[in-house]
Amino acid sequence: MKKTYKIEVDCANCANLMEDAARKTTGVQSATVNFMTQKMIVEFDEGQEPKDVMKNVLDACKKVEPDCEIFL
């Protein structure tokens, strides 16, 4: 399953770091962050609940950029 989320991130470098953090999160098959459109596209592993996985993605991204927002 693939879903798109609106994000709020301050710079392109932070977007890249958030993308890496999201990719390393359990349950995420792939993740792409587009700084220009302020969107994150996440593809989830089979059988994973997107809401549960996205809570972990948000926690991982906040370690990179404490004031980032992902609108779930």
Helices and strands as residue ranges (DSSP letters): E 2-8, H 12-23, E 28-34, E 39-44, H 50-64, E 69-71
